[in-house]
């Protein structure tokens, strides 16, 4: 089992009702598995964190693993070690 600490920033705190949340995952633990588990355990609307068609994280959410954005790592396949710190940050779009 892998323990992952998740921090929700900005409007995601209101959506999830939490500032921080700890999740236990079976190995191999990845960002994709974590996001699906969060949607289930926090009873979020399906697709809130991951687009179900493309299986990509929502473009409105920046995801950091131990301070690094997942696009410079391995995307949804980024592996999570024990005590990994994941931060979910909403991205504001303007025009």
Biotite code that builds the C-alpha atoms (Angstrom):
import biotite.structure as struc

atoms = struc.array([
    struc.Atom([0.000, 0.000, 0.000], chain_id="A", res_id=1, res_name="UNK", atom_name="CA", element="C"),
    struc.Atom([1.062, 3.547, -0.787], chain_id="A", res_id=2, res_name="UNK", atom_name="CA", element="C"),
    struc.Atom([0.013, 6.558, 1.275], chain_id="A", res_id=3, res_name="UNK", atom_name="CA", element="C"),
    struc.Atom([-0.545, 9.723, -0.792], chain_id="A", res_id=4, res_name="UNK", atom_name="CA", element="C"),
    struc.Atom([-1.275, 13.151, 0.653], chain_id="A", res_id=5, res_name="UNK", atom_name="CA", element="C"),
    struc.Atom([-3.470, 15.332, -1.563], chain_id="A", res_id=6, res_name="UNK", atom_name="CA", element="C"),
    struc.Atom([-3.872, 19.098, -1.181], chain_id="A", res_id=7, res_name="UNK", atom_name="CA", element="C"),
    struc.Atom([-6.780, 20.922, -2.818], chain_id="A", res_id=8, res_name="UNK", atom_name="CA", element="C"),
    struc.Atom([-6.207, 24.589, -3.682], chain_id="A", res_id=9, res_name="UNK", atom_name="CA", element="C"),
    struc.Atom([-8.687, 27.384, -4.393], chain_id="A", res_id=10, res_name="UNK", atom_name="CA", element="C"),
    struc.Atom([-12.127, 26.428, -5.678], chain_id="A", res_id=11, res_name="UNK", atom_name="CA", element="C"),
    struc.Atom([-11.275, 22.720, -5.463], chain_id="A", res_id=12, res_name="UNK", atom_name="CA", element="C"),
    struc.Atom([-11.533, 23.063, -1.679], chain_id="A", res_id=13, res_name="UNK", atom_name="CA", element="C"),
    struc.Atom([-15.173, 24.029, -2.100], chain_id="A", res_id=14, res_name="UNK", atom_name="CA", element="C"),
    struc.Atom([-15.837, 21.239, -4.602], chain_id="A", res_id=15, res_name="UNK", atom_name="CA", element="C"),
    struc.Atom([-14.269, 18.555, -2.418], chain_id="A", res_id=16, res_name="UNK", atom_name="CA", element="C"),
    struc.Atom([-15.096, 20.034, 0.973], chain_id="A", res_id=17, res_name="UNK", atom_name="CA", element="C"),
    struc.Atom([-11.494, 19.428, 2.010], chain_id="A", res_id=18, res_name="UNK", atom_name="CA", element="C"),
    struc.Atom([-8.172, 21.225, 2.157], chain_id="A", res_id=19, res_name="UNK", atom_name="CA", element="C"),
    struc.Atom([-6.114, 18.039, 2.532], chain_id="A", res_id=20, res_name="UNK", atom_name="CA", element="C"),
    struc.Atom([-6.926, 14.375, 2.129], chain_id="A", res_id=21, res_name="UNK", atom_name="CA", element="C"),
    struc.Atom([-4.880, 11.207, 2.580], chain_id="A", res_id=22, res_name="UNK", atom_name="CA", element="C"),
    struc.Atom([-5.476, 8.258, 0.253], chain_id="A", res_id=23, res_name="UNK", atom_name="CA", element="C"),
    struc.Atom([-4.189, 4.698, 0.486], chain_id="A", res_id=24, res_name="UNK", atom_name="CA", element="C"),
    struc.Atom([-3.579, 3.089, -2.917], chain_id="A", res_id=25, res_name="UNK", atom_name="CA", element="C"),
    struc.Atom([-2.558, -0.386, -3.977], chain_id="A", res_id=26, res_name="UNK", atom_name="CA", element="C"),
    struc.Atom([0.599, -0.607, -6.043], chain_id="A", res_id=27, res_name="UNK", atom_name="CA", element="C"),
    struc.Atom([1.263, 0.299, -8.739], chain_id="A", res_id=28, res_name="UNK", atom_name="CA", element="C"),
    struc.Atom([-0.107, 3.682, -7.729], chain_id="A", res_id=29, res_name="UNK", atom_name="CA", element="C"),
    struc.Atom([-0.415, 6.308, -10.469], chain_id="A", res_id=30, res_name="UNK", atom_name="CA", element="C"),
    struc.Atom([-1.964, 9.756, -10.810], chain_id="A", res_id=31, res_name="UNK", atom_name="CA", element="C"),
    struc.Atom([-4.728, 8.264, -12.968], chain_id="A", res_id=32, res_name="UNK", atom_name="CA", element="C"),
    struc.Atom([-5.656, 5.749, -10.270], chain_id="A", res_id=33, res_name="UNK", atom_name="CA", element="C"),
    struc.Atom([-5.511, 8.467, -7.610], chain_id="A", res_id=34, res_name="UNK", atom_name="CA", element="C"),
    struc.Atom([-7.852, 10.798, -9.521], chain_id="A", res_id=35, res_name="UNK", atom_name="CA", element="C"),
    struc.Atom([-10.377, 8.019, -10.061], chain_id="A", res_id=36, res_name="UNK", atom_name="CA", element="C"),
    struc.Atom([-10.197, 7.046, -6.385], chain_id="A", res_id=37, res_name="UNK", atom_name="CA", element="C"),
    struc.Atom([-10.691, 10.689, -5.341], chain_id="A", res_id=38, res_name="UNK", atom_name="CA", element="C"),
    struc.Atom([-13.793, 11.020, -7.527], chain_id="A", res_id=39, res_name="UNK", atom_name="CA", element="C"),
    struc.Atom([-15.219, 7.859, -5.932], chain_id="A", res_id=40, res_name="UNK", atom_name="CA", element="C"),
    struc.Atom([-14.244, 8.424, -2.295], chain_id="A", res_id=41, res_name="UNK", atom_name="CA", element="C"),
    struc.Atom([-15.211, 12.107, -2.224], chain_id="A", res_id=42, res_name="UNK", atom_name="CA", element="C"),
    struc.Atom([-18.381, 11.384, -4.204], chain_id="A", res_id=43, res_name="UNK", atom_name="CA", element="C"),
    struc.Atom([-17.500, 13.906, -6.890], chain_id="A", res_id=44, res_name="UNK", atom_name="CA", element="C"),
    struc.Atom([-19.394, 14.033, -10.149], chain_id="A", res_id=45, res_name="UNK", atom_name="CA", element="C"),
    struc.Atom([-17.826, 11.532, -12.569], chain_id="A", res_id=46, res_name="UNK", atom_name="CA", element="C"),
    struc.Atom([-15.402, 13.379, -14.821], chain_id="A", res_id=47, res_name="UNK", atom_name="CA", element="C"),
    struc.Atom([-14.775, 16.183, -12.321], chain_id="A", res_id=48, res_name="UNK", atom_name="CA", element="C"),
    struc.Atom([-11.050, 15.493, -12.251], chain_id="A", res_id=49, res_name="UNK", atom_name="CA", element="C"),
    struc.Atom([-10.485, 13.251, -15.301], chain_id="A", res_id=50, res_name="UNK", atom_name="CA", element="C"),
    struc.Atom([-12.161, 13.486, -18.706], chain_id="A", res_id=51, res_name="UNK", atom_name="CA", element="C"),
    struc.Atom([-13.711, 10.034, -19.149], chain_id="A", res_id=52, res_name="UNK", atom_name="CA", element="C"),
    struc.Atom([-13.457, 10.065, -22.966], chain_id="A", res_id=53, res_name="UNK", atom_name="CA", element="C"),
    struc.Atom([-9.816, 11.057, -23.331], chain_id="A", res_id=54, res_name="UNK", atom_name="CA", element="C"),
    struc.Atom([-8.756, 9.785, -19.871], chain_id="A", res_id=55, res_name="UNK", atom_name="CA", element="C"),
    struc.Atom([-6.792, 13.017, -19.451], chain_id="A", res_id=56, res_name="UNK", atom_name="CA", element="C"),
    struc.Atom([-6.895, 15.292, -16.439], chain_id="A", res_id=57, res_name="UNK", atom_name="CA", element="C"),
    struc.Atom([-9.228, 18.224, -16.865], chain_id="A", res_id=58, res_name="UNK", atom_name="CA", element="C"),
    struc.Atom([-7.461, 21.077, -18.629], chain_id="A", res_id=59, res_name="UNK", atom_name="CA", element="C"),
    struc.Atom([-8.673, 23.342, -15.850], chain_id="A", res_id=60, res_name="UNK", atom_name="CA", element="C"),
    struc.Atom([-6.629, 21.521, -13.188], chain_id="A", res_id=61, res_name="UNK", atom_name="CA", element="C"),
    struc.Atom([-2.862, 21.734, -12.705], chain_id="A", res_id=62, res_name="UNK", atom_name="CA", element="C"),
    struc.Atom([-1.514, 18.604, -10.999], chain_id="A", res_id=63, res_name="UNK", atom_name="CA", element="C"),
    struc.Atom([1.783, 18.596, -9.122], chain_id="A", res_id=64, res_name="UNK", atom_name="CA", element="C"),
    struc.Atom([3.555, 15.549, -7.709], chain_id="A", res_id=65, res_name="UNK", atom_name="CA", element="C"),
    struc.Atom([6.179, 16.467, -5.146], chain_id="A", res_id=66, res_name="UNK", atom_name="CA", element="C"),
    struc.Atom([6.271, 19.963, -6.650], chain_id="A", res_id=67, res_name="UNK", atom_name="CA", element="C"),
    struc.Atom([6.582, 18.911, -10.326], chain_id="A", res_id=68, res_name="UNK", atom_name="CA", element="C"),
    struc.Atom([3.806, 19.273, -12.906], chain_id="A", res_id=69, res_name="UNK", atom_name="CA", element="C"),
    struc.Atom([2.747, 15.883, -14.284], chain_id="A", res_id=70, res_name="UNK", atom_name="CA", element="C"),
    struc.Atom([3.209, 16.951, -17.919], chain_id="A", res_id=71, res_name="UNK", atom_name="CA", element="C"),
    struc.Atom([6.987, 16.998, -17.336], chain_id="A", res_id=72, res_name="UNK", atom_name="CA", element="C"),
    struc.Atom([6.773, 13.616, -15.636], chain_id="A", res_id=73, res_name="UNK", atom_name="CA", element="C"),
    struc.Atom([4.655, 10.835, -17.138], chain_id="A", res_id=74, res_name="UNK", atom_name="CA", element="C"),
    struc.Atom([1.165, 12.368, -17.203], chain_id="A", res_id=75, res_name="UNK", atom_name="CA", element="C"),
    struc.Atom([-1.558, 10.170, -15.727], chain_id="A", res_id=76, res_name="UNK", atom_name="CA", element="C"),
    struc.Atom([0.938, 7.289, -15.649], chain_id="A", res_id=77, res_name="UNK", atom_name="CA", element="C"),
    struc.Atom([3.186, 9.148, -13.200], chain_id="A", res_id=78, res_name="UNK", atom_name="CA", element="C"),
    struc.Atom([3.959, 6.687, -10.426], chain_id="A", res_id=79, res_name="UNK", atom_name="CA", element="C"),
    struc.Atom([3.363, 7.684, -6.836], chain_id="A", res_id=80, res_name="UNK", atom_name="CA", element="C"),
    struc.Atom([5.703, 6.526, -4.113], chain_id="A", res_id=81, res_name="UNK", atom_name="CA", element="C"),
    struc.Atom([4.811, 6.176, -0.466], chain_id="A", res_id=82, res_name="UNK", atom_name="CA", element="C"),
    struc.Atom([4.200, 9.587, 1.144], chain_id="A", res_id=83, res_name="UNK", atom_name="CA", element="C"),
    struc.Atom([3.962, 11.350, -2.240], chain_id="A", res_id=84, res_name="UNK", atom_name="CA", element="C"),
    struc.Atom([2.520, 14.861, -2.082], chain_id="A", res_id=85, res_name="UNK", atom_name="CA", element="C"),
    struc.Atom([-0.017, 15.692, -4.787], chain_id="A", res_id=86, res_name="UNK", atom_name="CA", element="C"),
    struc.Atom([-1.386, 19.215, -5.229], chain_id="A", res_id=87, res_name="UNK", atom_name="CA", element="C"),
    struc.Atom([-4.455, 19.948, -7.335], chain_id="A", res_id=88, res_name="UNK", atom_name="CA", element="C"),
    struc.Atom([-4.674, 23.579, -8.453], chain_id="A", res_id=89, res_name="UNK", atom_name="CA", element="C"),
    struc.Atom([-7.554, 25.051, -10.461], chain_id="A", res_id=90, res_name="UNK", atom_name="CA", element="C"),
    struc.Atom([-6.418, 27.041, -13.478], chain_id="A", res_id=91, res_name="UNK", atom_name="CA", element="C"),
    struc.Atom([-8.322, 30.232, -14.257], chain_id="A", res_id=92, res_name="UNK", atom_name="CA", element="C"),
    struc.Atom([-9.011, 30.941, -17.898], chain_id="A", res_id=93, res_name="UNK", atom_name="CA", element="C"),
    struc.Atom([-9.780, 34.391, -19.154], chain_id="A", res_id=94, res_name="UNK", atom_name="CA", element="C"),
    struc.Atom([-10.382, 36.030, -22.437], chain_id="A", res_id=95, res_name="UNK", atom_name="CA", element="C"),
])
